[in-house]
Amino acid sequence: MIGGGVAGASIAYHLTELGWRDIVLVERAELTAGSTFHSAGLVGQLRSSVTLTRMMMYGVSLYRRLFEETGVDPGWHEVGSLRLASSRERFEELRRLAGWGQTFGLPLEIVSTERALELWGGLFDPTGVQGAAFLPTDGYLDPSGLTMALAEGARRRGAQILTGARVVGIEVERGAVRGVRLQDHDPIATQVVVNAGGMYAHQIGRLADVAVPVVPFAHQYVLTTPIEGVRPEIPTMRDPDRLVYFRPEAGGALVVGGYERNPAPWAVEKGPPPNFNSTLLPEDWERFEPLAEGAFGLVPATQRAQIVRLINGPEAFTPDGEFILGESEIRGFFVAAGFCAHGIAGAGGIGKVMAEWIVDGEPEYDVWKMDIRRFGGHYRSRRYALVRAYEVYATYYDIHYPNEERSAGRPLKTSPAYISLRELGAEFGEKAGWERANWIRSNEDPAFEGLRPRGWAGQHWSTAIPAEVLATRERGGLFDESSFAKIEVSGDGACAFLQWICANDVDREVGRVVYTQLLNRRGGVESDLTAVRLDHDRFRLVTGTAFGTHDLAWIRKQLAARGDRGVEVRDVTGSIVCFALWGPRARETLAELTTESLDFGYMRARPVVVGSTPCLAARVTYVGEFGWELYAPVEYGAALWRDLLQAGREHGVVPCGYRAIDALRLEKGYRAWGSDLTPEDTPLEAGLGFAVAFEKGEFLGREALEKQQAEGIARRLSCLVLADPRAMALGNEPVFSDGRVVGRVTSGGVGYAVGRSIAYAYLPAELSGVGRRLEIEVFGERVPAEVAAEPLYDPSGERVRA
Ligand SMILES: Cc1cc2nc3c(=O)[nH]c(=O)nc-3n(C[C@H](O)[C@H](O)[C@H](O)COP(=O)(O)OP(=O)(O)OC[C@H]3O[C@@H](n4cnc5c(N)ncnc54)[C@H](O)[C@@H]3O)c2cc1C
């Protein structure tokens, strides 16, 4: 374990809890010498993702018991937290949060401004405050105390803690870690190394040639002199509209911090200096000014208080504001860093997840959003990591509406259709560095304005979305899917290897396309993709844009675990374009560009020359219409796109974007990995039993599925239709049955062809029958919903096979 901050201590604690004893935690200075000693110590549980919230909740349950268990006091104060709303939009956000909180059983309630004021001793100015969210089980603690308690727990169970031991080298052999070299100490041979180096994690990663895109930023708070009325048991308080947070301090003082809009990155390129231990940065009053203004405005008593200290400490932020956890591409080299000023709140969960990952190979929770494998090669660029992290920090307290796009570092990766799409008026979004058309402005049609969803869902929306959906259903749509990740698996052992990692049977004839999931040992879905057999010993796997690095790493990990020789796995994403042509007029359109036969069946792929471009045409669809995905070498991309666009024009085929795909797939009931499907859900629960080939023999995850089948499926992914077609679930809303929360929306949206507002959710099996009436809470309003037979669109599949 490299790093004696709160993260390293917690991972050591949890590893020993799982029974590991042979652990050395090495720290170059003293425990807590990095970011941990100067943390403000606030612990809030409700976060933007399911897993992170569960991790935080676990943390609180741990902090409550640590003193008793270890004899070291982490100083846990369960005083609750208030989050104020100083605008109407913020109040809507709170109502959404409250719904979200209910799905976890968190006792979060929306309280009036008067009640919030009462809880806070009448100390803030209620002018303009519209209400607050109160979570009584949040609190604050002493970050050093917490670290010492965790370290003591680990030590008692056998872990060794070596301070004053700087790691100067990491031994790697044939892609696996073998040990660490220390300054002034003997080297340590080991097959597992955890980089818990906080803001130094990037430098430590470099020792193993692993990119850890953490970026240090200076983060500040002040400590005031005691203020009359401040008691240690008042809740912590945040006012995002004023960019500030508060917590009480012993003796009646206040800690006041926040997220300024002009953040200060620090030591980005070279990393913190070697002697930067237990050290702060110089006070930066100018940068603190907007926070001081926010604090003075909200809590007038702070104007009269003196500032005892301004603490300016660096902390590791990440390019997307999520933690960086998991095993890197070097086997046995794990990373746990980049906690974006939430490492104290997160420490318990970080320790639990990492220890399970190391000991069991996979954590219990779905950790994809935090997985180090989510980053593509471009995150090796410090400049790119910096601009992305800067934007996240500067907009931390903004309201983030669904489907919001970020702007930093763009454009980066573009497809050969990019310029044409731009000329057509594409509104681009970004995924994994790729520019992708969300919709095309030239398709906008004011006639569809009446379909704009109410509230937040109508924010990043265009009439072009329903126009493109309906064009695809009625005539045809042309989609640039070049960003889809493509992985080739080849060699003598390729088929046998894929038969092991895929739940479906991929050992089919050349030209066959197979839809399959890759499962973990628990039967959870690690990846959802299509596999095309290009030759007897060569397959192409096609997966989502954002999942390429993850899927590739998963596949390589399974390959390494099996020790298969003669199997090559390659990422070919950038060398092959993919354009999809779907809809009733797809055939006429393509027929104009080729003399070759297009009479091959659904889930088959054939070489077809289109215009002057040699393509592989695959009869697959993610929108539920007849048509093809056309794969071609990238150098033909621009010509192929131009030919398809031109040929399509006469038939009313229009270029379309990804938001249309999402609406189309939703009404067709196609699942999306990351929301409807996660490593915690099995294909049987997700209604994908048809893609599991039990008859083919052994495969990874089979045992778990068989067990589940024998015991009965307890929860099912179900399609719900909302009674109000303009109320739109965005994901994560609670689902109620008889006033009780029974599920959480995985994905939602409007199906424009079926004219319904749709939400998917895992429901207890006994509540998943068609016709079951339930309710979904959308922004604090309970909207009646009913379980529907799925798919809603073209249930017989006629359109696809046409
Ligand atoms: C001003 C401020 C306020 C904050 N407030 C909050 C808050 O209210 N709530 C919250 O949850 N979080 C907060 N945080 C964030 C929190 O403090 C951090 O997320 C957390 O402390 C990070 O812990 P860590 O173990 O990852 O890193 P660190 O504490 O930085 O630990 C990394 C350790 O690695 C050691 N190390 C580095 N290189 C080597 C090497 N080569 N060999 C051996 N050892 C090495 C370092 O000496 C260091 O001790 C705040 C941070 C700041 C700066």
The ligand as an ORCA input file, in Angstrom:
! r2SCAN-3c Opt
* xyz 0 1
  C      -8.787     22.137      1.976
  C      -9.393     20.767      1.831
  C     -10.626     20.507      2.405
  C     -11.187     19.247      2.265
  N     -12.396     18.985      2.846
  C     -12.958     17.758      2.720
  C     -14.195     17.463      3.346
  O     -14.793     18.322      3.988
  N     -14.712     16.225      3.211
  C     -14.076     15.260      2.490
  O     -14.586     14.169      2.388
  N     -12.888     15.510      1.910
  C     -12.313     16.723      2.007
  N     -11.105     16.987      1.431
  C     -10.487     15.920      0.636
  C      -9.728     14.917      1.461
  O      -8.911     15.554      2.382
  C      -8.914     14.044      0.515
  O      -9.740     13.512     -0.476
  C      -8.245     12.889      1.232
  O      -7.563     13.319      2.351
  C      -7.291     12.199      0.272
  O      -6.710     11.138      0.929
  P      -5.636     10.233      0.203
  O      -5.284      9.168      1.147
  O      -6.117      9.847     -1.120
  O      -4.406     11.206     -0.102
  P      -3.333     11.850      0.849
  O      -3.889     12.191      2.175
  O      -2.691     12.935      0.101
  O      -2.317     10.664      1.074
  C      -1.358     10.270      0.119
  C      -0.111      9.910      0.858
  O       0.814      9.313     -0.048
  C       2.109      9.626      0.407
  N       3.059      9.442     -0.692
  C       3.132     10.156     -1.827
  N       4.143      9.692     -2.609
  C       4.687      8.651     -1.944
  C       5.750      7.757     -2.266
  N       6.444      7.857     -3.383
  N       6.045      6.792     -1.358
  C       5.346      6.676     -0.215
  N       4.332      7.505      0.127
  C       4.004      8.471     -0.746
  C       1.970     11.074      0.836
  O       2.998     11.474      1.722
  C       0.594     11.087      1.465
  O       0.634     10.943      2.863
  C     -10.517     18.236      1.536
  C      -9.272     18.518      0.972
  C      -8.716     19.768      1.097
  C      -7.402     20.046      0.462
*
